[in-house]
């Protein structure tokens, strides 16, 4: 995924992030990013049957 980015590009992005957020916020940002990626991977690895258990056999329309 990061194969298309070179070292120079990554350094430039890191410098821009440091300017925008400051060096003190970087560990917090990295932690949040890591947690987000972990949650995303967990959601991807879920079996589709777990997600459909509550909706099978029910109608989504309202009777008015």
C-alpha positions in Angstrom: 0.0 0.0 0.0 2.8 2.4 0.9 4.9 1.1 -2.0 4.1 4.0 -4.2 5.4 6.5 -1.6 9.1 7.2 -1.5 11.2 8.2 1.4 11.2 11.9 0.4 7.4 12.0 0.2 7.0 10.4 3.6 9.4 12.8 5.2 7.5 15.8 3.6 4.2 14.4 4.9 5.7 13.9 8.4 7.1 17.5 8.5 3.7 18.9 7.4 1.9 16.9 10.1 4.4 18.1 12.7 3.9 21.7 11.6 0.1 21.4 11.8 -0.3 19.4 15.0 3.0 19.9 16.9 5.4 17.3 18.1 3.5 16.7 21.3 0.4 15.6 19.6 2.1 13.1 17.3 2.0 10.1 19.7 -1.7 10.7 20.3 -2.4 10.9 16.6 -0.4 7.7 15.9 -2.3 5.9 18.7 -5.6 7.0 17.3 -4.7 6.0 13.8 -3.5 2.6 15.0 -6.7 2.0 16.9 -8.8 3.0 13.9 -6.9 0.6 11.6 -7.3 -2.2 14.2 -11.1 -1.6 14.4 -11.3 -1.5 10.6 -9.5 -4.8 10.2 -11.7 -6.4 12.9 -14.8 -5.2 10.9 -13.4 -6.6 7.7 -12.7 -10.0 9.3 -16.2 -10.4 10.7 -18.2 -13.2 9.2 -21.1 -11.9 7.1 -23.5 -14.2 8.9 -22.9 -12.3 12.2 -24.0 -9.1 10.6 -27.2 -10.6 9.1 -28.5 -12.5 12.1 -30.7 -9.7 13.3 -32.1 -8.8 9.9 -33.0 -12.1 8.4 -36.7 -12.7 7.9 -37.8 -9.2 8.9 -39.3 -6.5 6.8 -37.7 -3.0 6.7 -40.9 -1.2 5.6 -43.2 0.7 8.0 -47.0 0.2 8.0 -48.7 3.5 8.0 
